[in-house]
Amino acid sequence: MKMKKTTVARIFWVGAGVCVIASGLYFMGMIPLFACAALLVVAFPVTILSLFFSWMAGESGGDIPFIGY
């Protein structure tokens, strides 16, 4: 799958935003723990993978980012 660096960076920022907002809402008592955990279980891996992909993606056009083994 080819990705542009800017697209993957946007995915990172959306995932990071979801993690921060979910944590903030839980600490303010607006959502229960299971809802916060469900959001973090989905958003955190996406955030980390997109961060690695944005570091490894090329600047031009589409690229197939490779993290390594």
C-alpha positions as CSV (number, residue, x, y, z in Angstrom):
1,M,0.0,0.0,0.0
2,K,1.5,3.3,-1.0
3,M,1.2,6.3,1.3
4,K,2.2,9.9,1.3
5,K,4.1,11.2,4.3
6,T,1.5,14.0,4.9
7,T,-1.4,11.5,4.9
8,V,0.3,9.2,7.4
9,A,1.2,12.2,9.6
10,R,-2.4,13.3,9.6
11,I,-3.4,9.8,10.7
12,F,-0.9,10.1,13.6
13,W,-2.3,13.4,14.8
14,V,-5.9,12.1,14.7
15,G,-4.9,9.0,16.7
16,A,-2.9,11.0,19.2
17,G,-5.8,13.4,19.5
18,V,-8.2,10.6,20.2
19,C,-5.9,9.2,22.9
20,V,-5.5,12.6,24.6
21,I,-9.2,13.4,24.4
22,A,-10.2,10.0,25.7
23,S,-7.8,10.2,28.6
24,G,-8.9,13.7,29.4
25,L,-12.6,12.8,29.4
26,Y,-11.9,9.9,31.7
27,F,-9.9,11.9,34.2
28,M,-12.7,14.6,34.2
29,G,-15.2,11.8,34.9
30,M,-17.2,12.3,31.7
31,I,-16.7,8.8,30.3
32,P,-16.4,5.4,32.2
33,L,-13.1,3.5,32.3
34,F,-14.3,0.8,29.7
35,A,-15.1,3.5,27.1
36,C,-11.7,5.1,27.6
37,A,-10.0,1.7,27.4
38,A,-11.9,0.8,24.2
39,L,-10.8,4.1,22.6
40,L,-7.2,3.7,23.6
41,V,-7.1,0.0,22.5
42,V,-8.1,1.1,19.0
43,A,-6.3,4.4,18.7
44,F,-2.9,3.8,20.4
45,P,-1.6,1.1,17.9
46,V,-2.8,3.2,15.0
47,T,-0.9,6.2,16.4
48,I,2.3,4.3,17.0
49,L,2.3,2.6,13.6
50,S,1.5,5.8,11.7
51,L,4.3,7.6,13.6
52,F,6.8,5.0,12.4
53,F,5.4,5.0,8.9
54,S,5.6,8.8,8.8
55,W,9.3,8.7,9.8
56,M,10.1,6.1,7.2
57,A,7.9,7.4,4.3
58,G,9.6,9.4,1.5
59,E,8.9,13.0,0.7
60,S,7.8,12.5,-2.9
61,G,4.6,11.0,-4.1
62,G,3.5,7.6,-2.7
63,D,5.9,5.4,-0.9
64,I,5.8,2.0,0.7
65,P,7.3,2.7,4.2
66,F,9.4,0.0,5.8
67,I,9.9,-0.1,9.5
68,G,12.3,-3.0,9.6
69,Y,12.5,-6.2,11.7
